[in-house]
């Protein structure tokens, strides 16, 4: 069971997707997302296995919640610097997004 101290270690921020690219070398269909987290964190590259659920056009300029303090991971020759937050069920996948416009880099509590 996780406690509040465990949760407080997670740095979850809102960022804006500024670019979406295919990752051709990946074994599974994934996107390379360029996400702007504002001045404090800056621009990050995050790889996400959401290609079967969202088009590039649907993702562009969208704000999403991401975990930004994970150790980087190399996937298909690209360093992923975080993780997007999403939920799924039998109806598909949904990104965790703010319900109103926020400053890039806003912290999720």
Helices and strands as residue ranges (DSSP letters): H 4-8, E 12-22, E 31-36, H 38-41, E 43-48, H 56-59, E 63-67, E 73-75, E 78-80, E 83-84, E 86-89, E 92-95
